[in-house]
Amino acid sequence: MFSGKPIEYQDSPLINDGFWPDLNLADFQKARSIPADVDAGTVGDALLASAAEVNGQLTSVQEKHRAAGHQTTDDVPGVRLDGVSQLTAQYKKAVYARAKADLMGEFASVGRRESHPGQESDETRKGLLAEAALVIRQIKGLKRATVKVI
């Protein structure tokens, strides 16, 4: 139930590798409507694991941009909004979608189904993972789908 009190999120930084942007637990919770009653440590672990997975998938992208003289995602030319590059925004979208998918089991715990209906569904989880995969493909310069001959 709404208590009238402002939601207090965990303002904790996730320090990234220098090329990919640093993230913040509170920003993730707000951007992806993560319930404040989900344990901050659990949310942090999901965000950390997701960032590590996405970083691993984008190693070649990072190497390509660094070889071109771009030391951070915000140095890479492209569309910008309020000083944030499209690469930074895409990276956050992929990490946040994957982290929320990892947290789906938390929404299914006792007492949360009524306050957060539908957030525990397998369809929602699959949609979030598909969103992350699509954004990672875009970052890599790939089309939405490719066909390979086996």
Secondary structure, 3 states (H helix, E strand, C coil): CCCCCCCCCCCCEECCCCCCCCEEHHHHHHHCCCCCCCCHHHHHHHHHHHHHHHHHHCHHHHHHHHHCCCCCHHHCCCCEECCEEHHHHHHHHHHHHHHHHHCHHHHCCCCCCCCCCCCCCHHHHHHHHHHHHHHHHHHCCCCCCCCCCC
